[in-house]
Amino acid sequence: MADLVHVTIDGETLAVPAFTTVAAAIAMRGIGATRRSVTGEPRAALCGMGVCHECRVTVDGRAYVLGCQTLCRDGLSIETMR
């Protein structure tokens, strides 16, 4: 079994396997949208390879991080922009 790391997503702690992407952790948490468009529409990860930028979240206080390109590590703080 893979080692688990603990991340915090919007204030709630979640244990995920090591090397899980932030976008996958957000999906595991059951959060559909990670941010809202300028018109208020919910947006979520789409391409999974960093091209569409729909998975942008705040990681450890740094805004606009691509969740599909960022690996979870123990203690990581993730904030969606919903």
C-alpha positions as CSV (number, residue, x, y, z in Angstrom):
1,M,0.0,0.0,0.0
2,A,1.2,3.5,-0.8
3,D,2.3,5.9,1.9
4,L,-0.3,8.4,2.8
5,V,0.2,12.2,3.1
6,H,-2.2,14.6,4.8
7,V,-3.3,17.7,3.0
8,T,-5.8,20.4,4.0
9,I,-8.4,21.3,1.4
10,D,-10.5,24.4,2.2
11,G,-9.9,23.7,5.9
12,E,-10.6,20.0,6.0
13,T,-7.8,17.4,6.3
14,L,-7.7,14.6,3.8
15,A,-5.2,11.6,3.6
16,V,-4.2,10.8,0.0
17,P,-1.6,8.4,-1.4
18,A,1.8,9.9,-1.9
19,F,2.4,11.3,-5.4
20,T,-1.3,12.2,-5.9
21,T,-1.8,15.5,-7.7
22,V,-3.6,18.3,-6.1
23,A,-6.4,18.1,-8.7
24,A,-6.8,14.4,-8.0
25,A,-7.0,15.1,-4.2
26,I,-9.6,17.7,-4.8
27,A,-11.6,15.2,-6.8
28,M,-11.2,12.6,-4.1
29,R,-12.6,15.1,-1.6
30,G,-15.7,15.3,-3.8
31,I,-15.3,19.0,-4.8
32,G,-16.6,19.5,-8.3
33,A,-15.5,23.0,-9.0
34,T,-12.1,24.5,-8.0
35,R,-12.8,28.1,-9.1
36,R,-15.4,30.3,-10.7
37,S,-15.0,32.1,-14.1
38,V,-15.3,35.8,-14.4
39,T,-19.1,35.3,-15.1
40,G,-19.5,33.1,-12.0
41,E,-19.6,29.8,-13.8
42,P,-18.1,26.8,-11.8
43,R,-14.8,25.6,-13.4
44,A,-12.8,22.4,-12.7
45,A,-9.8,20.5,-14.0
46,L,-10.3,19.6,-17.7
47,C,-7.2,18.6,-19.5
48,G,-5.1,17.1,-16.7
49,M,-1.8,18.2,-18.3
50,G,-1.5,21.9,-17.5
51,V,-2.7,23.4,-20.8
52,C,-6.2,24.6,-19.9
53,H,-5.5,26.3,-16.5
54,E,-8.9,25.4,-15.2
55,C,-7.5,23.6,-12.2
56,R,-6.0,26.8,-10.6
57,V,-6.0,26.8,-6.8
58,T,-4.1,28.4,-4.0
59,V,-1.4,26.2,-2.5
60,D,0.4,27.2,0.7
61,G,-0.7,30.8,0.1
62,R,0.5,31.0,-3.5
63,A,-2.4,31.7,-5.9
64,Y,-2.9,30.4,-9.4
65,V,-1.1,27.1,-8.9
66,L,-2.0,24.4,-11.5
67,G,-3.5,21.6,-9.4
68,C,-2.9,19.0,-12.1
69,Q,0.8,19.7,-12.1
70,T,1.4,19.9,-8.4
71,L,2.0,16.8,-6.2
72,C,0.6,16.6,-2.7
73,R,3.0,16.5,0.2
74,D,2.4,16.1,3.9
75,G,1.0,19.3,5.4
76,L,0.1,21.0,2.1
77,S,-2.6,23.6,2.3
78,I,-5.0,23.9,-0.7
79,E,-7.6,26.5,-1.1
80,T,-10.1,26.3,-4.0
81,M,-11.5,29.5,-5.4
82,R,-15.1,28.5,-5.4
